[in-house]
Amino acid sequence: MGTFMKKLVIRAILSLYFVSFVSFSDEADLVLYLPSQKDNGHAYYHELLYEALEAEGVHLHIVVPDRHIPQKRVIKMVENDRLSLMWLIKTDERDQRYPSIDIGLTDGLIGKRVMLVPKGGQRHFDGIKGLSDLQDSA
């Protein structure tokens, strides 16, 4: 993770502290109660928080109350102070309803498709320059 992203995440977390979403156990420790999904989709966000805070000298303790928490329950748990924070795709309604921190955590890649090429298979794709080339290659 780049230094710029780390600083943005740190500012975001510290902003959350000031709006009472997090609890400190002492000056250098931070405890966050975070959601998780059974497909491990939460791991990137947990790691991002952990790395950014560790880089600033804050030891993060992540508490996960359940192996899988559906999104609607995550929202209710944050509203009832049972989770420290949540990450959601930006919408006008969510921005009006919840405090938001305008940091692109995925660089707009949510919902994008990525083609993975098997090892040794690159030569089959060397001549493909666009979608029509890919469609014609089948």
C-alpha positions in Angstrom: 0.0 0.0 0.0 1.4 3.4 -0.9 2.2 6.1 1.6 -0.5 8.4 0.3 -3.2 5.7 0.7 -1.9 4.9 4.2 -2.2 8.6 5.2 -5.7 8.8 3.9 -6.8 5.7 5.8 -5.2 7.0 9.0 -7.1 10.3 8.6 -10.3 8.3 8.0 -9.8 6.2 11.1 -8.9 9.2 13.3 -11.9 11.0 11.9 -14.0 8.1 13.0 -12.6 8.3 16.5 -13.7 11.8 16.8 -17.3 10.8 15.9 -17.2 8.1 18.5 -17.2 5.0 16.3 -14.0 3.5 17.8 -12.6 2.8 21.3 -9.0 3.1 22.4 -7.7 0.6 25.0 -4.7 2.9 25.5 -2.8 5.5 23.5 -1.1 3.1 21.1 -3.8 0.5 20.8 -7.0 0.6 18.8 -9.9 -1.9 19.0 -12.2 -2.1 16.0 -15.3 -4.3 15.9 -15.5 -5.2 12.2 -17.8 -7.2 9.9 -16.7 -10.3 8.0 -18.1 -12.4 5.2 -17.8 -16.1 4.7 -16.2 -15.6 1.3 -13.4 -13.7 3.0 -14.3 -10.5 1.1 -13.6 -8.5 4.2 -9.9 -9.5 4.4 -8.7 -6.7 2.1 -10.3 -4.0 4.2 -9.1 -5.5 7.5 -5.6 -5.7 6.1 -5.7 -2.1 4.7 -6.8 -0.8 8.1 -4.1 -2.9 9.9 -1.2 -1.9 7.6 -2.2 1.8 7.6 -2.5 2.0 11.4 0.6 -0.1 12.1 2.6 2.3 9.8 1.6 5.1 12.1 2.5 3.3 15.3 -1.0 2.3 16.3 -1.5 -1.4 17.2 -4.8 -2.5 15.8 -6.9 -5.2 17.5 -9.7 -6.4 15.2 -12.6 -8.2 16.8 -15.0 -10.1 14.5 -18.2 -10.9 16.2 -19.3 -13.5 13.7 -17.9 -15.5 10.8 -20.4 -14.0 8.4 -22.6 -10.9 8.8 -25.0 -10.0 5.9 -24.8 -6.4 4.7 -28.3 -5.5 6.1 -27.2 -6.8 9.5 -23.9 -4.9 9.3 -25.8 -1.7 8.8 -28.0 -2.4 11.8 -25.0 -3.3 13.9 -23.2 -0.1 13.1 -26.4 1.9 13.8 -26.6 0.2 17.2 -22.9 0.6 18.0 -22.2 -3.1 17.8 -19.7 -2.6 15.0 -17.1 0.2 14.8 -17.5 0.9 11.1 -18.6 -0.4 7.7 -17.5 0.0 4.1 -20.2 0.3 1.4 -20.4 1.3 -2.2 -21.1 5.0 -2.3 -24.6 6.2 -3.0 -26.4 9.5 -2.4 -28.7 7.9 0.1 -25.9 6.4 2.2 -23.9 9.6 2.1 -26.9 11.4 3.6 -27.6 8.8 6.2 -24.1 7.9 7.4 -20.9 9.9 8.0 -18.7 9.1 5.0 -15.0 9.3 4.4 -14.3 10.0 0.8 -11.4 7.7 0.1 -11.4 5.3 -2.8 -10.4 2.1 -1.2 -10.6 0.0 -4.4 -9.7 2.6 -7.1 -13.2 2.1 -8.6 -12.5 -1.6 -9.3 -15.6 -3.0 -7.5 -17.7 -4.7 -10.0 -15.0 -4.8 -12.7 -14.0 -8.0 -14.3 -10.4 -9.1 -14.6 -9.3 -11.8 -17.0 -6.8 -14.2 -15.6 -4.5 -16.0 -18.1 -3.3 -19.4 -17.1 0.5 -19.9 -16.8 1.9 -20.6 -20.3 -1.3 -19.3 -22.0 -0.2 -15.7 -22.8 0.7 -16.5 -26.4 -3.0 -17.3 -27.2 -3.9 -13.7 -26.2 -0.9 -11.7 -27.6 -2.9 -10.6 -30.7 -6.0 -9.5 -28.7 -6.2 -5.7 -28.4 -9.9 -5.2 -27.6 -13.2 -6.8 -26.9 -14.0 -7.6 -30.5 -10.7 -9.4 -30.9 -11.5 -11.4 -27.8 -15.0 -12.3 -29.0 -13.6 -13.3 -32.4 -10.9 -15.5 -30.9 -13.5 -18.0 -29.5 
